[in-house]
Amino acid sequence: MSDIAVSALDGARAKGIVAVHEMGLQGMVSVRADLGEAQTARAIADVMGAAMPDPRRIAPGQGGAVAWMSPDELLILCPHAEAEAKAASLAEKLAGMHHLALNLSDARAMFEITGDEGALRDVLSKITPADLSAERLAPGEMRRTRLQQVPGALWFETPTSARIICFRSVAQYVFDLLAMAAKPGGEVGYH
Amino acid sequence: MSTRLATGGRLIDRSHHVNFRFNGKTMRGHAGDTLASALLANGQTIMGRSFKYHRPRGVMTSGAEEPNALVNLGEGARLEPNQRATTTEVFDGLTARSQNHWPSLEWDIGEVNVLAARFLPAGFYYKTFIHPRPAWKHVFEPFIRQSAGLGQAPKTRDVDRYEHFYAHVDVVIAGGGIAGLQAALEAGRAGARVLLCEQTAHWGGRAPVDGVRIDGVPAEDWIKETVEALEKMDNVHLRPRCMVAGVYDHGYITAYERVADHAPGTDAPRHRLWRIRTGQVIAATGALERPLSFPGNDKPGVMLASAARDYVVNYGVSVGDRTVIVTNNDDAYRTALAIKAAGLDVPCIVDARPDADGPLVQEARALGIPVKTGMGIANVKGLRGVVSVQLCRQAGEGAVVENVVCDAVAMSGGWSPVVHLWSHCGGKLTWDADQAFFRPDHARPPTNQDGAGFVVCAGAADGALHAADTLRNASLMARKALEVCGKSAPDALVSQATAVAESPMAPIWVMPQGAGPAKRAKMWLDFQNDVKVSDVQLAAREGYESVEHTKRYTTLGMATDQGKLSNINGLAILAEALGEDIPRVGTTTFRPPYTPISMGAIGGEARDEIFQPLRRTPIHGWHEDNNAYWEPVGHWRRPYCFAKHGESHADAVAREINATRGSLGLLDASTLGKIIVKGPDAGRFMDMLYTNMMSSLKPGRCRYGLMCSENGFLSDDGVVARIDDDTFLCHTTTGGADRIHAHMEDWLQCEWWDWQVYTANVTEQWAQIAVVGPKARAVLEKLGSDLDLGNDALPFMAWAEGRIGGFDARVFRISFSGELSFEVAVPASQGRAFWDALHAAGAEFGATAYGTEALHVMRAEKGFIMIGDETDGTVIPQDLGLDWAISKKKDDYLGKRAQQRSHMTDPTRWKLVGLETLDGSVLPDGSYAIADGDNANGQRNVQGRVTSTYHSPTLNRGIAMGLVLHGPDRMGEILDFNTTKPVARGEAPGTVKARIVSPVFYDPEGEKQNV
């Protein structure tokens, strides 16, 4: 379906103090299950080649990542075309235990924000109340938080590259927020 | 007259000139000037008019506490009223206008109010404008609003941008004076995360002006070194032009950064509101000088002694050639020395104390300045400026003993610590009788969630006014705050500050102490709101004993400066009038913000496109391109209709309905809520959520269901599709998606935590399109599908998953229009392409996009209820004739018990019926069916009301639904409904007759949807 499927903002970009990029189609599978069960860990290992992430961590896996969302919820990141199959495969491997595995790729939008480390954290601090100091949110940890008036999740892939996930319907709002926060002249010099 | 001195001015850059305009006149200042210092340098001593009496006023202070020098700053899209000239940094091209004057600042017609002042005492409004009643609205209020009031409200859109910034620290330090810097050093060395905010553009506060020396060098040098040391610390962040505005619970702090006020037109945001979480707050906010209450203390040319000193030392501006100092303390002598050092005259120092012999006094005497002890000011001569002051004995009633020619008066009534931040969250104060001020009561700090104090005051704010004590206190208090954070600073030598010693001040609240009524009526307490000593005394006589009541009765401290100068003086007068001690009278409540902050900063970036998040479906762009008339539905915007060129909305709705009923309509239904409920206990959970039986639904089938709150009221409705044995898909209303998901989680997490059920809100995963009308099947078959869409394979209320025209689709045979209808869900990423494909394939059938109004009319024609129209939180399913959707077999469901209560089973509850006007007109929405007689309130009795009403293009007449007393038993009866339209000009509104009918107006047998 790659020819007819488009992401919320179809790869929109903005440049200012930092660069903002809507990343296009991104596979996401939501998994709810008892994360302490061996069967869950095995299913994650089989399908994603990743270890069960600790609370608030995002663990890299084959072709994607596994993020801890809540005590009984994970988010699988994978190529968009593979999400449906990954959801089915997880459901199969979790059969017999209470679980929910859903392809929710299209319910969300994902952004990449890149720039100097301090500027990146400054810009994001204009829209989220989360503590973004380097020691409180280092690469490898995901924060579920608020992006001004909407919910979102964010993490740093590297010190100079952050990712944001929000709901698809508010992708334009989040893009506009980020673009506004990144507007030249708005440098803060705090982080 | 004030003027610029030839030398001096530590904050200005004499090599850099700036031009600005005041009341249309071009003036010249220097970089580093405030608007107030630049105006004084240009000889402009009158800067505004007072609120009530329109008295000419000059600048009173040099800082944030300024009550008088308020201006309309900027023009057009950058106009902002009530800006304090004392905190406005001057820049090239600045324009300002004075406020509250007419026709001009120099000559104001309202000044006659001064003559009428004896008729405008405290509580004047309450006493005077009582009768006749209508006069308040039509005569008094317009007059008062014209005569009172401050700046002009801007009339054009603000062109600047604003933003918020979130920060998390261990310690916020408010104030970058020597106490704040010392506290920052301690906190920085302790490794705490520190944010140091200073409201001005300069570090060090007033220590350099006051001649303080620290560690043997001038304060200025120590400040420079300390700021450099702090800048080197990675864990310390310094923020000038950033005022800590408010302290709130849980260590939440707001700070107001004026990023670009001094440089408008750059691409920087104008203001930035810092929203900070901190462990501790160190309020190093200093102290404010108090005025003295003597007759004429509000005249231009009279100002605080500290301000006169600041203008000389900081800006190289003299406030007059001959400045009389009037004081009750030693500190004001520093002003005399500074003025003398600038080569100007101090004719005398009027000291209300019987004796004065401290080192500063001796220094003044040594310079030949006459010191007149035990004296006060009986009157200030001069109308628009000071010409002379008349001196009297402080102990007496004000008999003039001497006239001193002068053109400025510098007064000091002592100092009050700035305890605002300590008090915002409930910190208590204690009265320090020796120094005559309130200071923080360390035993009763504002407390955080742990019950521990989270604010300390440091330096002068803690009452340590003298420089020698300030630094020691700041270190001590900072260490106290750090200890609470679990941090400790390594022991280091505390810098030693030295300043000339001072002898004790004397509390002087009225000057002269025996002044009679005429003199007391000229002693201003609150300069901005024109409250005088006589007003507070009158309030006390009239029985206002509480300081909070007195404040509101007299308006003392209610102006934009919030009583920063008047607070202590006013309550001392009140205490005296009541014969009470000052601490027993207490203070009014200090509330955030410390000084007014801009609405723009509070709003932050939330304006224009990002004022609110706008939720967009994958098809939103098409709607925009096709002239959708939007209807807000929650944060979504849905097309109400798509008007073609020259078409009215009503015509568009009729066209959309006719096209749908005639052939093919397409609706973007993506906003409808979709919630997955899955697990071994899902069926049981569904049976509790819905009033009807859901657990018996077969996979592949759909069922309409109702959800009630536990109080029995109808909350939401929608079609449930069973996906498999363990899984249900619940469709909710657009507005219900998030609310119902939360409702489900509430019950699962709080009540039925042991049930094995997971839910997921998948609303946005799918684009859902209703394909509606006689040609609905034809268009889908034309697109091609691996599904059998025939009525046998996919009957009404069935669903199937497959591919349609190359799209991944779920097809639901459900209908809200009464027509053959397929709701097709495709992944959101494919939604727009699918919508386009349907239009392309449907072109031969006249495929027509329809909006929410057509949807509403078509469902009303079928008698389907709409949540929010037929329901309003007081309606139960039984009211709507939905008994068929309420299971009698189930033991329980949410709302069942409530629906059995006597009020819910009362046969007189109004019930749903259809309504048809006899004349075919559309009933007014919300109209009541009137009944005989009046109720106890003299209002007409009613027997029903309209819940939704439309013009039906299908039937070409008005149709409506309503709730009517015994309605279903009264078919055919005719009721009168009220209208708002008068029968004839000048007559009372008439009524309109409507017949009670079945709510199903169209295809009652349901033949059209079952083909």
Interface residues (C-beta under 8 A of the other chain):
Chain A: M1 I4 A5 V6 S7 A8 L25 S30 R32 H80 H98 H99 L100 L102 N103 L104 S105 D106 A107 R108 D122 S125 K126 I127 T128 P129 A130 D131 L132 S133 R136 Q148 Q149 V150 F167 R168 S169 V170 A171 Q172 Y173 D176 L177 M180 A181 K183 P184 G185 G186 V188 Y190
Chain B: R161 E163 H164 F165 Y166 A167 H168 R193 H237 T266 D267 A268 P269 R272 R275 R277 G604 E605 A606 E609 I610 Q612 P613 L614 R615 R616 T617 P618 H635 W636 I676 K678 G679 P680 Q756 Y758 A760 V762 T763 E764 Q765 W766 G806 F807 D808 P827 A828 S829 Q830 R832 A833 F834
